[in-house]
Amino acid sequence: MEFNTEKIGDIVNRKEIIEMMNWNQNETIQMNAINLAKEDDNLEYWIQPDHYKYSWENCAKVVISKNDQVLSKHLIKILEWLKDINWPGALSILERLKQFESELLKKDLEKTILIANKQHDIEWLSSLSELWEVKKIRNVLEESVKNILKNAYNRFH
């Protein structure tokens, strides 16, 4: 399969790039697609794009390559990636979040933990509880949220 990877003005043909990210493509095509996607200023497009689950692992590589400041604008969507730790790219996202500046992560992580708890989403809480292992993250959380995360961690580990 041939792909046209040219930019048209400032618009990258995202649909072609995401097709190139398919885990069934050869490694060279996938790496070229990742590198093209990293140049795209629209990071939100690469956060679990609908109908392209077969490309999520490579999309995660694009997401985790960004710095904390860039990612902080999209944290709610990024944290939603952890709803199922078995989803392609979820483990990479989790490991990147463990490195995140705790003060930048605090507000959206707390909001996400409260949502997962309110929805009784055990799987999501289990994934989020992995962040309990990072002292700098757990130390910035509000006490009530910290207790939810600690209880989830103790329950699943």
PAZAPA-4460 file (N, C-alpha, C; in steps of 0.05 Angstrom, whole numbers, plus 32768, in hexadecimal, padded with zeros to 4 digits):
% residues 157
    n_x    n_y    n_z   ca_x   ca_y   ca_z    c_x    c_y    c_z   seq   type   mol
   8011   7FE8   8000   8000   8000   8000   8012   8019   8000     1      M     A
   800C   802C   7FEE   801B   8045   7FED   800D   805B   7FFC     2      E     A
   801D   806C   8008   8011   8082   8018   801D   809C   800E     3      F     A
   800C   80B0   800C   8014   80CB   8006   8019   80DA   8020     4      N     A
   8032   80DF   8027   8038   80EB   8041   803F   8109   803E     5      T     A
   8038   8115   8027   803E   8131   8024   802B   8142   8035     6      E     A
   8036   8159   803D   8025   816C   804B   8018   817F   8036     7      K     A
   8000   8185   803B   7FF2   8198   8029   7FEF   81B2   8039     8      I     A
   8000   81C6   8033   8002   81DD   8044   800B   81D4   8060     9      G     A
   7FFB   81DC   8074   8002   81D3   808F   7FF1   81BB   8098    10      D     A
   7FE1   81B1   8086   7FCF   819B   808D   7FDC   8180   8085    11      I     A
   7FDF   816F   8099   7FE9   8155   8094   7FD1   8142   808F    12      V     A
   7FD4   8131   807C   7FBF   811E   8077   7FBE   8109   808D    13      N     A
   7FB0   810F   80A2   7FB0   80FE   80BA   7FA4   80E2   80B5    14      R     A
   7F91   80E1   80A4   7F84   80C7   809E   7F99   80B4   8092    15      K     A
   7FA9   80BD   8080   7FBD   80AC   8074   7FD2   80A5   8089    16      E     A
   7FDA   80B8   8099   7FEE   80B3   80AD   7FE4   809E   80C1    17      I     A
   7FCB   80A0   80CA   7FC1   808D   80DD   7FBE   8071   80D1    18      I     A
   7FB9   8070   80B7   7FB9   8056   80AA   7FD5   804A   80A9    19      E     A
   7FE9   805B   80A6   8004   8052   80A6   800D   8048   80C2    20      M     A
   7FFF   8051   80D7   8005   8049   80F2   7FF9   802E   80F9    21      M     A
   7FE9   8023   80E8   7FDD   8009   80ED   7FF3   7FF4   80F4    22      N     A
   7FEE   7FE5   8109   8001   7FD2   8113   8007   7FBC   80FF    23      W     A
   7FF7   7FBA   80E9   7FFC   7FA6   80D4   800F   7FB1   80BE    24      N     A
   8015   7FCA   80BF   8028   7FD6   80AC   8044   7FCD   80B3    25      Q     A
   8056   7FCF   80A0   8071   7FC8   80A7   807D   7FDE   80B9    26      N     A
   8091   7FD7   80C7   809D   7FE8   80DC   80A6   8003   80D1    27      E     A
   80B1   8004   80B9   80BB   801D   80AD   80A4   8030   80A8    28      T     A
   808E   8026   809D   8077   8037   8098   806C   8041   80B3    29      I     A
   806B   8030   80C7   8060   8039   80E1   8072   804F   80ED    30      Q     A
   808C   804B   80EC   809F   805F   80F7   809D   807A   80E8    31      M     A
   809A   8079   80CE   8097   8091   80BE   807D   80A0   80C6    32      N     A
   8068   8090   80CA   804E   809C   80D2   8051   80A9   80EE    33      A     A
   805E   809C   8100   8061   80A7   811B   8070   80C1   811A    34      I     A
   8085   80C1   810A   8095   80DA   8107   8085   80F1   80FA    35      N     A
   8075   80EA   80E7   8063   80FF   80DB   804F   8109   80EF    36      L     A
   8043   80F6   80FE   802F   80FE   8112   803B   810F   8128    37      A     A
   8053   810B   812F   8060   811B   8144   8063   8138   813C    38      K     A
   8063   813D   8121   8065   8159   8117   804A   8167   8118    39      E     A
   8035   8158   811B   801A   8164   811B   8014   8173   8135    40      D     A
   800B   818B   8132   8004   819C   814A   7FEA   8193   8157    41      D     A
   7FDA   8184   8149   7FC0   817B   8154   7FC3   8161   8163    42      N     A
   7FCE   8162   817B   7FD2   814A   818B   7FB9   813B   8191    43      L     A
   7FA3   8149   8195   7F8A   813D   819C   7F81   8127   8187    44      E     A
   7F88   812C   816E   7F81   8119   8159   7F8D   80FD   815F    45      Y     A
   7FA5   80FC   816B   7FB4   80E4   816F   7FAD   80D5   8189    46      W     A
   7F9B   80E1   8199   7F93   80D5   81B2   7F7C   80C2   81AD    47      I     A
   7F81   80A8   81AB   7F6D   8094   81A6   7F59   809B   8190    48      Q     A
   7F62   80A0   8178   7F50   80A7   8162   7F3B   8092   815D    49      P     A
   7F22   809B   815B   7F0C   8089   8156   7F10   8079   813C    50      D     A
   7F09   8060   813D   7F0A   804E   8126   7F26   8046   811D    51      H     A
   7F3A   804C   812E   7F56   8045   8126   7F64   8038   813D    52      Y     A
   7F56   8026   814B   7F62   8018   8162   7F7C   800A   815B    53      K     A
   7F7E   8000   8143   7F96   7FF2   8139   7FAE   8005   8137    54      Y     A
   7FAA   801E   813A   7FC0   8032   8139   7FC6   803E   8154    55      S     A
   7FB6   8037   8169   7FB9   8044   8183   7FD5   8041   818F    56      W     A
   7FE1   802A   818C   7FFC   8026   8198   800F   803B   818C    57      E     A
   800E   803F   8172   801F   8053   8166   8017   806F   816C    58      N     A
   7FFD   8073   816F   7FF3   808E   8177   7FFE   8095   8193    59      C     A
   7FFE   8081   81A4   8009   8085   81BF   8026   808E   81BE    60      A     A
   8035   8084   81AB   8051   808C   81A8   8053   80AA   81A1    61      K     A
   8040   80B3   8191   803F   80CF   818B   8039   80E0   81A4    62      V     A
   8024   80D7   81B2   801B   80E5   81CA   8032   80E7   81DF    63      V     A
   803E   80D0   81E5   8052   80D0   81FB   806C   80DF   81F3    64      I     A
   806F   80E5   81DA   8087   80F4   81D1   8085   8112   81D9    65      S     A
   806D   811B   81E0   8069   8137   81E6   8071   813E   8202    66      K     A
   8077   8157   8207   807F   8160   8222   8066   8164   8233    67      N     A
   806B   8167   824D   8055   8169   8260   8043   8181   825A    68      D     A
   804E   8197   8252   803E   81AF   824C   802A   81AA   8236    69      Q     A
   8033   819D   8221   8022   8197   820B   800C   8183   8213    70      V     A
   8015   816E   8221   8002   8159   8229   7FEE   8163   823E    71      L     A
   7FF6   8176   824E   7FE4   817F   8263   7FC9   818B   8258    72      S     A
   7FC9   8194   8240   7FB1   819E   8233   7F9D   8188   822B    73      K     A
   7FA7   816F   822C   7F97   8159   8223   7F95   8142   8237    74      H     A
   7F9A   8149   8250   7F9D   8133   8264   7F83   8123   8269    75      L     A
   7F6C   8130   8268   7F54   8120   826D   7F51   810A   8258    76      I     A
   7F55   8111   823E   7F53   80FD   8229   7F69   80E8   822C    77      K     A
   7F81   80F1   8234   7F97   80DE   8237   7F91   80CB   824E    78      I     A
   7F87   80D5   8264   7F80   80C4   827B   7F69   80B1   8274    79      L     A
   7F58   80B8   8262   7F43   80A6   8259   7F4E   808E   824A    80      E     A
   7F66   8090   823F   7F73   807A   8232   7F77   8063   8245    81      W     A
   7F78   8069   825F   7F7D   8055   8273   7F64   8046   827C    82      L     A
   7F4D   804C   826F   7F34   803E   8277   7F37   8020   8273    83      K     A
   7F49   8018   8261   7F4E   7FFB   825E   7F6C   7FF9   8258    84      D     A
   7F7B   7FEE   826B   7F98   7FEC   8269   7FA0   7FD9   8253    85      I     A
   7F8E   7FCA   8248   7F94   7FB8   8232   7F91   7FC5   8217    86      N     A
   7F86   7FDD   8216   7F84   7FEB   81FD   7FA0   7FF1   81F2    87      W     A
   7FA4   7FEF   81D8   7FBE   7FF5   81CC   7FC7   8011   81D5    88      P     A
   7FE0   8013   81DE   7FEB   802C   81E6   7FE7   8034   8203    89      G     A
   7FD5   8026   8211   7FCF   802E   822D   7FE7   802C   823F    90      A     A
   7FF6   8017   823D   800E   8014   824F   8022   802A   824A    91      L     A
   8026   8031   8231   8039   8047   822A   802F   8061   8236    92      S     A
   8015   8066   8234   8009   807E   823F   800D   807F   825E    93      I     A
   8008   8068   826B   800B   8066   8288   8028   806C   8290    94      L     A
   803B   8060   8282   8057   8065   8289   805F   8082   8285    95      E     A
   8054   808F   8270   8059   80AC   826C   804D   80BC   8282    96      R     A
   8035   80B6   828B   8028   80C4   82A0   8037   80C2   82BA    97      L     A
   8045   80AC   82BF   8055   80A8   82D7   806C   80BC   82D8    98      K     A
   8074   80C6   82C1   808A   80D9   82BF   8081   80F6   82C0    99      Q     A
   8067   80FA   82C0   805B   8115   82BD   8060   8126   82D5   100      F     A
   8062   8140   82D0   8065   8154   82E5   804B   8152   82F6   101      E     A
   804E   814B   830F   8037   8145   8320   8023   815D   8323   102      S     A
   802E   8175   8325   801C   818C   8328   800B   8191   830F   103      E     A
   8016   818B   82F8   8007   818E   82DF   7FF2   8178   82DC   104      L     A
   7FF8   8161   82E7   7FE6   814A   82E5   7FCF   814A   82F9   105      L     A
   7FD4   8157   8310   7FC2   8156   8327   7FA5   815B   8321   106      K     A
   7F9E   8171   8316   7F81   8178   8313   7F72   8164   8302   107      K     A
   7F7D   815E   82EA   7F70   814C   82D8   7F70   812F   82E2   108      D     A
   7F85   8127   82F0   7F86   810C   82FB   7F71   810A   8311   109      L     A
   7F6F   811E   8322   7F5B   811D   8338   7F3F   811B   832C   110      E     A
   7F39   812C   8318   7F1F   812C   830A   7F1A   8110   82FE   111      K     A
   7F2D   8104   82F2   7F2A   80EA   82E5   7F25   80D4   82FA   112      T     A
   7F34   80D5   8310   7F30   80C1   8325   7F14   80C3   8330   113      I     A
   7F0A   80DB   8335   7EEF   80DF   833F   7EDA   80D5   832C   114      L     A
   7EDE   80DA   8312   7ECB   80D0   82FE   7ECB   80B1   82FD   115      I     A
   7EE3   80A5   82FC   7EE5   8088   82FC   7ED8   807C   8315   116      A     A
   7EDC   8089   832B   7ED0   807F   8344   7EB2   8082   8344   117      N     A
   7EA8   8098   833B   7E8B   809D   833A   7E7E   8089   8327   118      K     A
   7E8B   8082   8311   7E80   8070   82FE   7E85   8052   8306   119      Q     A
   7E92   804F   831C   7E99   8034   8326   7EA8   8024   8310   120      H     A
   7EB9   8032   8302   7EC8   8026   82EC   7EE1   801A   82F8   121      D     A
   7EDF   8001   8300   7EF4   7FF2   830E   7F0D   7FF0   82FC   122      I     A
   7F09   7FEA   82E3   7F20   7FE6   82D1   7F30   8000   82CE   123      E     A
   7F22   8017   82CB   7F2F   8031   82C9   7F3D   8038   82E3   124      W     A
   7F30   8034   82F9   7F3D   8039   8313   7F56   8028   8317   125      L     A
   7F54   800F   830E   7F6B   7FFD   8310   7F83   8008   8300   126      S     A
   7F7D   8012   82E8   7F93   801D   82D8   7F9E   8037   82E4   127      S     A
   7F8C   8048   82ED   7F94   8061   82F9   7FA4   805C   8313   128      L     A
   7F9D   8047   8321   7FAB   8041   833A   7FC8   803B   8337   129      S     A
   7FD1   8035   831E   7FED   8031   8319   7FFD   804A   831F   130      E     A
   7FF0   8061   831D   7FFE   807A   8323   8003   807E   8340   131      L     A
   7FF6   806D   8351   7FFB   806F   836E   8019   8068   8374   132      W     A
   8025   8059   8363   8041   8051   8368   8054   8068   8366   133      E     A
   804B   807F   835A   805D   8096   8356   8058   80AA   836D   134      V     A
   806B   80AA   837F   8068   80BB   8397   8062   80D8   8391   135      K     A
   8070   80E3   837E   806C   8100   8378   8050   8105   836E   136      K     A
   8043   80F2   8362   8027   80F5   8359   8014   80F2   8370   137      I     A
   8017   80DD   837F   8004   80D9   8395   8006   80EE   83AB   138      R     A
   801D   80FA   83AE   8021   810F   83C2   8012   8129   83BC   139      N     A
   800B   812E   83A3   7FFE   8147   839C   7FDF   8145   839C   140      V     A
   7FD5   812C   839E   7FB8   8128   839C   7FAA   8131   83B6   141      L     A
   7F92   813B   83B2   7F81   8141   83C9   7F7C   8127   83D9   142      E     A
   7F78   812A   83F2   7F76   8112   8404   7F5F   80FF   83FC   143      E     A
   7F48   8109   83F5   7F32   80F8   83ED   7F38   80E8   83D4   144      S     A
   7F45   80F5   83C1   7F4C   80E8   83A8   7F63   80D4   83AD   145      V     A
   7F75   80DD   83BD   7F8C   80CB   83C5   7F81   80B1   83D1   146      K     A
   7F6D   80B3   83E1   7F61   809B   83EE   7F54   8089   83D9   147      N     A
   7F46   8094   83C6   7F3A   8084   83B0   7F50   8075   83A1   148      I     A
   7F65   8084   839A   7F7B   8078   838A   7F89   8062   839B   149      L     A
   7F8E   8068   83B4   7F9C   8055   83C6   7F8B   803C   83C9   150      K     A
   7F72   803F   83CD   7F60   8028   83D0   7F5F   8017   83B7   151      N     A
   7F5E   8024   83A0   7F5F   8016   8387   7F79   8007   8383   152      A     A
   7F8F   8014   838A   7FA9   8008   8388   7FAB   7FEF   8399   153      Y     A
   7FA2   7FF1   83B2   7FA3   7FDB   83C5   7F91   7FC4   83BC   154      N     A
   7F7B   7FCB   83AF   7F68   7FB7   83A6   7F73   7FA7   838E   155      R     A
   7F82   7FB4   837D   7F8A   7FA7   8364   7FA7   7F9E   8364   156      F     A
   7FB6   7FA3   8379   7FD2   7F9C   8379   7FD9   7F8A   8391   157      H     A
***
